[in-house]
Amino acid sequence: MKLTWDGAKELEKELQRKSETDFKKIVGKNLLEMRDRAVKSRNPRAGGTPVDSSELRLSASVDLSKDLMGYTKNYAPHVEFGHRQQVGRYVHAIRRRLVKPYVPGQYFLRTNFNMQKPIYKKDLEEAIKE
């Protein structure tokens, strides 16, 4: 005796497509929430972007085709992780000489990511239940 299920391959492909579509929607929603938090808040402890001239904050961007959220300014990693500087060097922008040998990082992107993790997990759990 042999049993066959007509349409099983088509059903399998459709379920795979639906699950990928749902997952992409969740990822996109969470990336956009992170970007919005980065742009709206100026408090790094609340996941916002630190502001001096607003260039870094305005450079926050999302690429949904690659599932990426980040900053386009080349100095973003130095603000995130900290950087060394030459003590005694005169900086025209601040009209002062540098005093500290190291500027600690503000970890604004990491904070934003850590704030989004439970939201992302909840969204995934809700999508699985549907």
MARMI-695414 format. One line per field, with one value per residue: residue number from 1; residue in one letter; x, y, z of N, C-alpha, C, O in turn. Coordinates in pm, whole numbers, padded with zeros to 5 digits. Layout:
REM residues N
n: [NUM:...]
res: [a:...]
n.x: [X:...]
n.y: [Y:...]
n.z: [Z:...]
ca.x: [X:...]
ca.y: [Y:...]
ca.z: [Z:...]
c.x: [X:...]
c.y: [Y:...]
c.z: [Z:...]
o.x: [X:...]
o.y: [Y:...]
o.z: [Z:...]
This chain:
REM residues 130
n: [1:2:3:4:5:6:7:8:9:10:11:12:13:14:15:16:17:18:19:20:21:22:23:24:25:26:27:28:29:30:31:32:33:34:35:36:37:38:39:40:41:42:43:44:45:46:47:48:49:50:51:52:53:54:55:56:57:58:59:60:61:62:63:64:65:66:67:68:69:70:71:72:73:74:75:76:77:78:79:80:81:82:83:84:85:86:87:88:89:90:91:92:93:94:95:96:97:98:99:100:101:102:103:104:105:106:107:108:109:110:111:112:113:114:115:116:117:118:119:120:121:122:123:124:125:126:127:128:129:130]
res: [m:k:l:t:w:d:g:a:k:e:l:e:k:e:l:q:r:k:s:e:t:d:f:k:k:i:v:g:k:n:l:l:e:m:r:d:r:a:v:k:s:r:n:p:r:a:g:g:t:p:v:d:s:s:e:l:r:l:s:a:s:v:d:l:s:k:d:l:m:g:y:t:k:n:y:a:p:h:v:e:f:g:h:r:q:q:v:g:r:y:v:h:a:i:r:r:r:l:v:k:p:y:v:p:g:q:y:f:l:r:t:n:f:n:m:q:k:p:i:y:k:k:d:l:e:e:a:i:k:e]
n.x: [00084:00054:00078:00012:00061:-00087:00026:00198:00460:00416:00273:00470:00659:00508:00456:00719:00782:00594:00678:00932:00862:00711:00912:01094:00938:00919:01188:01244:01062:01168:01426:01363:01241:01462:01619:01448:01444:01712:01730:01534:01581:01817:01967:02218:02196:01939:01925:01950:02114:02419:02455:02626:02677:02461:02508:02591:02365:02174:02282:02205:02088:01890:01913:01706:01718:01952:01923:02029:02123:02266:02527:02632:02838:03188:03315:03161:03222:03424:03297:03118:03283:03495:03809:04160:04358:04577:04742:04761:04742:04613:04277:04084:03806:03694:03831:04038:04304:04378:04322:04276:04400:04242:03918:03627:03402:03057:02865:02613:02484:02500:02347:02098:02053:02042:01813:01625:01627:01450:01203:01215:01234:00984:00817:00887:00801:00525:00468:00521:00320:00095]
n.y: [-00117:00222:00560:00882:01233:01480:01791:01852:01951:02206:02319:02311:02490:02726:02762:02802:03042:03214:03213:03327:03579:03680:03683:03866:04097:04137:04174:04407:04588:04604:04704:04956:05067:05082:05267:05490:05540:05606:05843:06015:06039:06205:06111:05901:05694:05615:05487:05664:05886:06048:06405:06658:06820:06730:06582:06313:06193:06236:06078:05821:05522:05281:04976:04787:04585:04452:04401:04580:04822:05129:05379:05635:05815:05852:05875:05755:05499:05582:05746:05565:05354:05485:05672:05742:06036:06312:06454:06795:06890:07142:07212:07351:07352:07330:07522:07480:07315:06968:06762:06513:06181:05981:05930:05807:05557:05596:05409:05404:05278:05009:05014:05084:04858:04659:04743:04688:04412:04249:04331:04247:03971:03921:03995:03795:03565:03612:03604:03338:03212:03277]
n.z: [00000:-00081:00003:-00112:-00107:-00257:-00370:-00162:-00187:-00291:-00079:00119:00011:00013:00288:00377:00241:00359:00628:00604:00509:00727:00922:00811:00822:01099:01169:01020:01140:01400:01351:01249:01474:01644:01501:01510:01786:01821:01676:01786:02064:02269:02465:02558:02746:02726:02491:02289:02053:02121:02117:01953:01726:01590:01362:01383:01497:01296:01102:01147:01015:00828:00659:00504:00317:00372:00635:00836:01081:01153:01174:00954:00971:00990:01236:01428:01557:01731:01912:02018:02130:02252:02260:02209:02279:02206:02463:02544:02286:02075:02001:01760:01731:01986:02113:02297:02478:02476:02759:02878:02837:02732:02604:02729:02597:02491:02440:02309:02092:02161:02396:02289:02129:02331:02463:02272:02241:02420:02317:02053:02092:02209:01995:01808:01944:01953:01680:01623:01766:01622]
ca.x: [00000:00132:00000:00076:-00006:-00079:00040:00282:00574:00365:00242:00598:00717:00426:00483:00854:00773:00520:00759:01037:00798:00680:01038:01147:00857:00957:01323:01231:00994:01259:01533:01308:01223:01595:01658:01365:01492:01842:01712:01448:01638:01955:02028:02277:02151:01805:01937:01957:02246:02472:02447:02712:02635:02349:02547:02590:02226:02107:02340:02147:02016:01850:01913:01618:01757:02062:01890:02131:02098:02393:02556:02716:02952:03307:03361:03065:03285:03505:03203:03062:03378:03597:03929:04275:04386:04708:04734:04830:04712:04509:04168:04015:03660:03655:03916:04111:04402:04328:04374:04265:04459:04143:03777:03554:03290:02923:02792:02474:02426:02485:02232:01980:02038:01999:01674:01540:01629:01327:01092:01233:01199:00838:00758:00907:00713:00388:00455:00518:00190:-00011]
ca.y: [00000:00344:00683:01003:01356:01573:01931:01867:02036:02342:02363:02333:02614:02839:02782:02859:03180:03290:03229:03423:03710:03723:03711:03991:04207:04156:04232:04544:04668:04626:04793:05091:05115:05120:05392:05597:05569:05671:05978:06097:06062:06256:06055:05770:05592:05573:05433:05773:05922:06170:06515:06775:06900:06654:06507:06170:06153:06236:05976:05690:05474:05141:04912:04671:04476:04378:04389:04653:04955:05183:05520:05653:05901:05770:05887:05689:05400:05650:05793:05443:05275:05569:05691:05810:06167:06365:06555:06919:06932:07244:07179:07476:07339:07354:07634:07439:07208:06842:06735:06371:06094:05887:05966:05680:05539:05622:05284:05437:05177:04887:05036:05078:04716:04586:04780:04630:04265:04188:04363:04158:03836:03918:03995:03662:03470:03638:03557:03190:03171:03302]
ca.z: [00000:-00092:00020:-00165:-00070:-00369:-00332:-00043:-00221:-00303:00056:00186:-00041:00057:00431:00386:00196:00461:00748:00573:00500:00863:00991:00754:00876:01239:01169:00972:01242:01511:01305:01241:01612:01693:01434:01564:01921:01806:01623:01871:02197:02272:02586:02529:02842:02683:02356:02192:02002:02180:02022:01960:01611:01533:01242:01414:01517:01166:01015:01178:00897:00825:00527:00522:00226:00436:00778:00909:01136:01198:01153:00836:01001:01015:01374:01517:01647:01834:02015:02079:02208:02313:02179:02270:02223:02242:02569:02511:02148:02068:01909:01728:01745:02126:02158:02418:02466:02530:02892:02909:02734:02679:02617:02735:02505:02544:02418:02278:02003:02242:02485:02203:02095:02451:02491:02169:02248:02472:02227:01938:02137:02224:01859:01749:02013:01907:01542:01626:01819:01523]
c.x: [00089:00039:00079:-00008:00016:-00070:00130:00400:00531:00333:00370:00661:00640:00447:00620:00851:00704:00605:00872:00980:00767:00807:01097:01070:00897:01094:01316:01168:01090:01376:01484:01282:01356:01640:01579:01412:01625:01827:01635:01512:01782:02031:02085:02232:02012:01807:01944:02100:02295:02481:02550:02668:02515:02384:02542:02448:02153:02165:02290:02063:01987:01856:01833:01655:01870:02038:01996:02077:02231:02404:02652:02835:03072:03357:03268:03131:03367:03417:03146:03160:03484:03718:04038:04288:04520:04692:04816:04802:04598:04406:04087:03865:03613:03735:03989:04218:04344:04397:04378:04328:04359:04002:03698:03436:03157:02829:02643:02409:02406:02365:02102:01950:01985:01855:01579:01529:01501:01205:01096:01192:01048:00768:00772:00814:00568:00367:00448:00382:00077:-00031]
c.y: [00124:00463:00799:01123:01456:01716:01954:01962:02183:02400:02396:02465:02736:02866:02845:03008:03267:03314:03329:03565:03764:03762:03843:04111:04239:04222:04379:04636:04702:04717:04938:05150:05159:05253:05510:05638:05645:05816:06069:06133:06113:06202:05917:05660:05541:05520:05539:05802:06049:06281:06622:06869:06838:06574:06356:06118:06142:06133:05835:05645:05325:05094:04783:04556:04392:04356:04454:04785:05006:05331:05533:05744:05815:05778:05818:05584:05464:05703:05673:05378:05357:05580:05761:05948:06217:06478:06676:06971:07034:07203:07306:07468:07367:07468:07604:07337:07083:06810:06585:06287:05999:05939:05835:05677:05563:05504:05305:05332:05045:04899:05024:04932:04636:04621:04712:04478:04204:04215:04269:04015:03820:03913:03860:03559:03487:03588:03404:03141:03186:03184]
c.z: [00000:-00082:-00040:-00126:-00183:-00316:-00211:-00071:-00230:-00166:00132:00141:00009:00206:00453:00348:00301:00584:00723:00568:00640:00939:00941:00807:01019:01248:01126:01074:01356:01472:01297:01379:01671:01631:01489:01704:01914:01762:01719:02004:02184:02392:02555:02623:02808:02541:02249:02152:02070:02075:02055:01849:01538:01409:01267:01427:01383:01070:01046:01060:00909:00679:00542:00430:00285:00585:00866:00962:01185:01166:01035:00862:01042:01159:01474:01608:01758:01947:02090:02176:02281:02223:02259:02207:02276:02343:02526:02371:02151:01963:01886:01753:01887:02189:02288:02383:02532:02662:02920:02798:02669:02704:02620:02638:02573:02522:02390:02188:02077:02335:02407:02167:02214:02491:02393:02180:02303:02382:02106:01974:02151:02088:01793:01813:01970:01765:01535:01673:01717:01431]
o.x: [00188:-00065:00200:-00130:00126:-00147:00137:00434:00601:00362:00377:00711:00701:00456:00636:00912:00748:00605:00904:01043:00794:00809:01144:01130:00908:01114:01376:01214:01093:01420:01555:01300:01364:01693:01635:01417:01647:01904:01668:01497:01857:02145:02009:02230:01971:01702:01943:02195:02221:02510:02561:02628:02472:02298:02494:02414:02077:02104:02328:01978:02049:01810:01886:01627:01883:02122:02047:01996:02303:02306:02743:02927:03059:03437:03293:03100:03379:03458:03127:03125:03557:03730:04013:04237:04570:04635:04929:04836:04497:04442:04029:03803:03505:03710:04000:04222:04270:04518:04474:04313:04386:03972:03702:03380:03144:02721:02559:02292:02304:02289:02007:01835:01894:01785:01465:01431:01445:01115:00993:01125:00991:00672:00679:00755:00496:00261:00377:00334:-00025:-00116]
o.y: [00130:00469:00810:01116:01509:01756:02067:02044:02273:02517:02497:02542:02838:02983:02932:03090:03378:03424:03408:03659:03880:03862:03923:04216:04356:04315:04465:04749:04816:04799:05030:05270:05260:05339:05616:05757:05738:05902:06187:06246:06068:06242:05825:05543:05435:05508:05507:05748:06147:06254:06669:06983:06889:06504:06281:06013:06047:06103:05739:05719:05253:05164:04681:04440:04274:04298:04392:04851:04933:05399:05452:05748:05719:05693:05824:05581:05408:05705:05678:05349:05302:05510:05827:05975:06169:06583:06661:07085:07014:07165:07361:07567:07422:07507:07688:07283:07090:06830:06536:06317:05943:05988:05760:05780:05553:05501:05233:05301:04978:04803:04962:04889:04555:04537:04683:04420:04114:04132:04217:03947:03719:03838:03813:03476:03389:03535:03349:03038:03117:03189]
o.z: [00073:-00147:-00020:-00114:-00200:-00229:-00163:00014:-00182:-00139:00203:00223:00043:00246:00539:00416:00330:00640:00812:00616:00668:01010:01021:00835:01056:01325:01191:01093:01403:01553:01335:01399:01741:01701:01513:01736:01992:01805:01733:02052:02097:02418:02527:02584:02856:02477:02130:02209:02077:01958:02168:01874:01434:01355:01183:01374:01361:00967:00978:01011:00986:00589:00586:00461:00252:00653:00959:00896:01254:01136:01020:00780:01119:01200:01594:01727:01867:02063:02211:02290:02364:02123:02359:02098:02377:02313:02478:02341:02219:01852:01979:01792:01906:02303:02377:02273:02631:02675:02979:02680:02563:02813:02522:02601:02695:02582:02442:02205:02058:02351:02453:02174:02200:02547:02428:02133:02240:02374:02064:01896:02110:02068:01728:01744:01952:01733:01450:01624:01725:01342]
